[in-house]
Amino acid sequence: MMDEDLSRPVDRTSDPSVTRPGPHSEDQADMSEKGRTSIDNTNATGPVDHFGWLDIILAFSRNLKWLILVPLTAGVLAHMASNALPKYYKSTALLRVVGDVEADIRSPIVIDQVLKIFPGPERSVDLRRAWLGDKFTLTRLRGPAGKVGDPTPLLLTVTDEDPETARKITASIIETWLKLMKPAGTDAKSIENQVKLSTLELSSVDAAIKKIEGELGNGQSAETLAALYTLRKTYKKEILEFNARLQGYQPDQVIVSAPTLPDEAIKRIKLAGPIAAMLMLLASAGVVLARAAFHFGHADPGRAAKLSQIKAALEPWRRDA
């Protein structure tokens, strides 16, 4: 009786020391397993974070000294370099012209005559012409609306390192253009022949008018006389224009304002200091953000792998440099 039969199963349901599984024991076991897995993953990779505004502000605050000194230094150096550049002066003259005269003013015959007075630093003819051509500009200004053929304003601007030279070049261009625009040789002969022909035609018209003035009794004579009056007016206008072309342009008819003597130099680069400081500030901010992003990426295993790939791709360029 003292010996227990080992082959018979033992009933332990009545033993309080044995823990019996409840109806939710399997669910609790799964949740415990998932919790342990989550904790392990958190310990392995750390909490998930993103590069946000606070990181940007932190990066700027840590490099605030460089963000101030670097742009300020660049602005001061750019301002000093701008002031060290050669000074230039502009002389202007306002003209009143008829038709397209820009090509005539820039013609080689005018340029070469001016180069005889101001030869310039270049040796070859083409380079000297280009040197003088770059010194002046012609700007057609908007004047009051008028008829076709009416004079329009034209602004001549000459730039030079010496204010007196700028004024003299402006005056020389105008004087040479006015002188060379006066017809000579065969051109003058052709215009003189046109004047003679128009004068003969005008004489014929005047004779016809005198003859018809006594025949105003019928309507046909009145109509013919009106047509002759119009024709006479046309011939007179042609003769005046031809004589004006023979005499050429007169300075008092063309020059509205004489060439000016500039007293203040112009700046080729305006606001060089502030522009350089702003550009350097943007560049410095970009460098700071890039460095902060790289440091942030090294702390993240996922981003660290990508950074390693970037470094490997840039390695041949670094060796060549």
C-alpha positions as CSV (number, residue, x, y, z in Angstrom):
1,M,0.0,0.0,0.0
2,M,2.9,2.3,0.7
3,D,4.2,1.8,-2.8
4,E,2.5,3.9,-5.5
5,D,1.8,2.5,-8.9
6,L,3.9,4.5,-11.3
7,S,2.1,3.2,-14.3
8,R,-1.1,5.0,-13.3
9,P,-1.5,8.6,-14.2
10,V,-1.4,11.0,-11.4
11,D,-4.2,13.5,-11.0
12,R,-2.7,16.9,-10.2
13,T,-5.7,19.0,-10.6
14,S,-6.2,19.1,-6.9
15,D,-2.7,20.2,-6.3
16,P,-2.6,23.9,-5.5
17,S,1.1,24.2,-6.4
18,V,0.5,23.5,-10.1
19,T,-0.6,26.4,-12.3
20,R,-3.4,25.5,-14.5
21,P,-3.8,27.3,-17.9
22,G,-6.7,29.7,-18.2
23,P,-9.0,30.4,-21.1
24,H,-6.7,33.4,-22.3
25,S,-3.3,32.0,-21.5
26,E,-2.3,31.6,-25.2
27,D,-3.2,35.3,-26.1
28,Q,-1.2,36.5,-23.1
29,A,1.7,34.5,-24.2
30,D,1.6,36.0,-27.8
31,M,1.4,39.5,-26.4
32,S,4.4,38.9,-24.1
33,E,6.4,37.6,-27.0
34,K,5.6,40.6,-29.2
35,G,6.4,43.0,-26.4
36,R,9.8,41.4,-25.9
37,T,10.5,41.6,-29.7
38,S,9.5,45.3,-29.7
39,I,11.8,46.1,-26.8
40,D,14.6,44.3,-28.5
41,N,14.2,46.2,-31.7
42,T,14.0,49.5,-29.9
43,N,17.2,48.8,-28.0
44,A,18.9,47.8,-31.3
45,T,18.0,50.7,-33.5
46,G,17.0,53.4,-31.1
47,P,13.9,55.6,-31.3
48,V,12.8,56.7,-34.9
49,D,13.6,60.4,-35.4
50,H,13.5,62.9,-38.3
51,F,15.6,65.9,-39.3
52,G,13.3,68.8,-38.4
53,W,13.1,72.5,-37.6
54,L,14.7,72.1,-34.2
55,D,17.7,70.4,-35.7
56,I,18.0,73.2,-38.3
57,I,17.8,75.9,-35.5
58,L,20.3,73.9,-33.5
59,A,22.7,73.8,-36.4
60,F,22.4,77.5,-37.1
61,S,22.9,78.4,-33.4
62,R,26.0,76.3,-33.1
63,N,27.5,78.0,-36.2
64,L,26.1,81.5,-35.6
65,K,29.6,83.0,-35.5
66,W,30.5,81.8,-38.9
67,L,27.2,82.7,-40.4
68,I,27.9,86.3,-39.4
69,L,31.6,86.6,-40.0
70,V,31.9,84.9,-43.4
71,P,29.2,87.0,-45.2
72,L,30.4,90.2,-43.5
73,T,33.9,89.6,-44.6
74,A,32.8,88.7,-48.2
75,G,30.7,91.9,-48.3
76,V,33.6,94.1,-47.2
77,L,36.0,92.6,-49.7
78,A,33.5,92.9,-52.5
79,H,32.9,96.6,-51.6
80,M,36.7,97.3,-51.6
81,A,37.2,95.5,-54.9
82,S,34.3,97.5,-56.5
83,N,35.9,100.8,-55.3
84,A,39.3,99.7,-56.6
85,L,37.9,99.2,-60.2
86,P,38.6,102.0,-62.7
87,K,36.0,104.9,-62.6
88,Y,34.0,105.7,-65.7
89,Y,32.3,108.9,-66.7
90,K,29.3,109.4,-69.1
91,S,28.9,112.3,-71.5
92,T,25.5,112.7,-73.2
93,A,24.1,114.8,-76.0
94,L,20.5,115.0,-77.2
95,L,20.0,115.2,-81.0
96,R,16.9,115.7,-83.1
97,V,17.1,113.6,-86.3
98,V,15.0,112.5,-89.2
99,G,15.0,108.9,-90.3
100,D,17.4,106.1,-89.4
101,V,20.7,107.8,-88.8
102,E,22.2,105.3,-86.4
103,A,23.9,103.4,-89.2
104,D,25.4,106.6,-90.6
105,I,26.8,107.6,-87.2
106,R,28.3,104.2,-86.7
107,S,29.6,104.0,-90.3
108,P,33.4,103.3,-90.7
109,I,33.8,106.7,-92.4
110,V,32.7,108.5,-89.3
111,I,34.5,106.2,-86.9
112,D,37.8,106.5,-88.8
113,Q,37.7,110.3,-88.7
114,V,37.2,110.3,-85.0
115,L,40.0,107.8,-84.5
116,K,42.4,110.2,-86.1
117,I,41.8,112.5,-83.0
118,F,41.4,109.7,-80.4
119,P,43.5,106.8,-81.8
120,G,42.9,104.5,-78.8
121,P,45.3,101.8,-77.4
122,E,44.8,99.2,-80.1
123,R,47.1,98.8,-83.2
124,S,44.9,97.1,-85.8
125,V,42.2,99.1,-87.6
126,D,39.4,96.6,-86.7
127,L,40.4,96.6,-83.0
128,R,40.5,100.4,-82.9
129,R,37.1,100.6,-84.5
130,A,35.7,98.1,-82.0
131,W,37.3,100.1,-79.1
132,L,35.6,103.3,-80.2
133,G,32.3,101.5,-81.0
134,D,32.1,100.1,-77.5
135,K,32.5,103.6,-76.0
136,F,29.3,105.1,-77.3
137,T,25.6,104.1,-77.5
138,L,22.7,105.5,-79.5
139,T,19.3,105.4,-77.9
140,R,16.1,106.4,-79.7
141,L,13.9,108.2,-77.2
142,R,10.1,108.3,-77.3
143,G,8.9,111.7,-78.4
144,P,5.5,113.2,-79.1
145,A,3.5,111.4,-81.8
146,G,3.9,113.1,-85.1
147,K,3.8,112.6,-88.8
148,V,6.1,110.3,-90.7
149,G,9.4,112.1,-91.4
150,D,9.1,114.4,-88.4
151,P,12.3,114.8,-86.3
152,T,12.7,112.4,-83.3
153,P,15.0,112.6,-80.3
154,L,18.2,110.5,-80.3
155,L,20.5,110.3,-77.2
156,L,24.2,109.9,-77.8
157,T,26.2,108.6,-74.7
158,V,30.0,108.2,-74.6
159,T,31.8,106.5,-71.7
160,D,35.4,107.1,-70.8
161,E,37.7,107.0,-67.8
162,D,38.4,110.7,-68.2
163,P,35.3,113.1,-68.1
164,E,36.9,115.7,-70.4
165,T,37.8,113.0,-72.9
166,A,34.2,111.6,-72.8
167,R,32.9,115.1,-73.7
168,K,35.4,115.6,-76.5
169,I,34.6,112.3,-78.1
170,T,30.9,113.0,-78.0
171,A,31.4,116.4,-79.7
172,S,33.8,114.9,-82.2
173,I,31.3,112.2,-83.2
174,I,28.5,114.8,-83.8
175,E,30.8,117.2,-85.7
176,T,32.2,114.5,-87.9
177,W,28.8,113.0,-88.7
178,L,27.3,116.4,-89.6
179,K,30.3,117.2,-91.8
180,L,30.3,113.9,-93.6
181,M,26.6,113.9,-94.2
182,K,26.9,116.9,-96.5
183,P,26.8,115.5,-100.1
184,A,30.0,115.8,-102.2
185,G,31.2,114.8,-105.6
186,T,28.7,112.9,-107.7
187,D,26.1,112.9,-104.9
188,A,26.1,116.7,-104.8
189,K,25.9,116.8,-108.6
190,S,22.9,114.5,-108.6
191,I,21.0,116.6,-106.1
192,E,21.8,119.8,-108.0
193,N,20.4,118.3,-111.1
194,Q,17.2,117.3,-109.2
195,V,17.0,120.9,-108.0
196,K,17.3,122.3,-111.6
197,L,14.6,119.8,-112.8
198,S,12.2,120.7,-110.0
199,T,12.8,124.4,-110.7
200,L,11.9,124.0,-114.4
201,E,8.8,122.1,-113.5
202,L,7.8,124.8,-111.0
203,S,8.3,127.5,-113.7
204,S,6.0,125.5,-116.1
205,V,3.4,125.2,-113.4
206,D,3.5,128.9,-112.6
207,A,3.1,129.8,-116.3
208,A,0.1,127.4,-116.6
209,I,-1.5,129.0,-113.5
210,K,-1.2,132.5,-114.9
211,K,-2.7,131.3,-118.2
212,I,-5.7,129.6,-116.5
213,E,-6.4,132.3,-114.0
214,G,-8.1,134.3,-116.7
215,E,-10.3,131.4,-117.7
216,L,-12.2,131.0,-114.4
217,G,-15.6,131.3,-116.2
218,N,-16.2,127.5,-116.3
219,G,-15.9,124.9,-113.6
220,Q,-13.3,122.8,-115.5
221,S,-10.8,125.7,-115.4
222,A,-11.3,126.0,-111.6
223,E,-10.6,122.3,-111.0
224,T,-7.5,122.5,-113.2
225,L,-6.3,125.5,-111.3
226,A,-6.7,123.8,-108.0
227,A,-4.7,120.8,-109.2
228,L,-1.9,123.1,-110.4
229,Y,-1.8,124.9,-107.0
230,T,-1.2,121.5,-105.3
231,L,1.5,120.6,-107.9
232,R,3.3,123.9,-107.3
233,K,3.3,123.4,-103.6
234,T,4.8,119.9,-104.1
235,Y,7.6,121.3,-106.3
236,K,8.5,124.0,-103.8
237,K,8.7,121.5,-101.0
238,E,11.1,119.3,-103.1
239,I,13.3,122.2,-103.9
240,L,13.6,123.1,-100.2
241,E,14.4,119.5,-99.3
242,F,17.1,119.2,-102.0
243,N,18.7,122.5,-101.0
244,A,18.7,121.3,-97.4
245,R,20.4,118.1,-98.4
246,L,23.0,120.1,-100.3
247,Q,23.8,122.1,-97.3
248,G,23.8,119.1,-95.0
249,Y,22.5,119.0,-91.4
250,Q,23.0,122.2,-89.5
251,P,24.2,122.0,-85.8
252,D,21.5,124.3,-84.6
253,Q,18.8,122.2,-86.3
254,V,20.1,118.8,-84.9
255,I,21.7,119.5,-81.5
256,V,19.1,119.9,-78.8
257,S,21.5,119.7,-75.9
258,A,25.3,120.0,-76.2
259,P,27.7,117.3,-74.9
260,T,27.8,117.4,-71.1
261,L,30.9,117.3,-68.9
262,P,30.3,114.6,-66.3
263,D,31.3,115.4,-62.8
264,E,30.4,112.1,-61.1
265,A,31.7,108.7,-61.9
266,I,29.4,105.8,-62.5
267,K,29.6,102.5,-60.8
268,R,29.8,99.5,-63.0
269,I,28.8,97.1,-60.1
270,K,26.1,98.6,-57.9
271,L,25.5,97.2,-54.4
272,A,28.5,94.8,-54.8
273,G,29.0,94.5,-51.0
274,P,25.4,93.6,-50.0
275,I,25.0,91.2,-53.0
276,A,28.2,89.4,-52.1
277,A,27.2,89.2,-48.4
278,M,23.8,87.8,-49.3
279,L,25.2,85.2,-51.6
280,M,27.9,84.1,-49.1
281,L,25.2,83.9,-46.4
282,L,23.1,81.5,-48.5
283,A,26.2,79.4,-49.3
284,S,27.3,79.3,-45.6
285,A,23.7,78.3,-44.6
286,G,23.8,75.5,-47.2
287,V,27.1,74.2,-45.9
288,V,25.9,74.2,-42.3
289,L,22.7,72.4,-43.2
290,A,24.6,69.8,-45.2
291,R,27.0,69.1,-42.4
292,A,24.2,68.8,-39.9
293,A,22.3,66.4,-42.2
294,F,25.4,64.2,-42.6
295,H,26.0,64.1,-38.8
296,F,22.3,63.3,-38.3
297,G,22.5,60.5,-40.9
298,H,25.5,58.8,-39.2
299,A,23.3,58.4,-36.0
300,D,20.7,56.4,-38.0
301,P,21.8,53.0,-39.2
302,G,19.5,53.2,-42.2
303,R,20.9,56.5,-43.3
304,A,24.5,55.6,-42.4
305,A,24.5,52.9,-45.1
306,K,23.4,55.4,-47.7
307,L,26.1,57.9,-46.6
308,S,28.7,55.1,-47.0
309,Q,27.5,54.5,-50.5
310,I,27.7,58.3,-51.2
311,K,31.3,58.4,-49.9
312,A,32.2,55.4,-52.0
313,A,30.8,57.0,-55.1
314,L,32.8,60.2,-54.4
315,E,36.0,58.5,-53.6
316,P,37.4,58.6,-57.2
317,W,36.8,62.3,-57.4
318,R,38.6,62.8,-54.0
319,R,41.6,60.9,-55.2
320,D,41.8,62.9,-58.5
321,A,41.6,66.2,-56.5
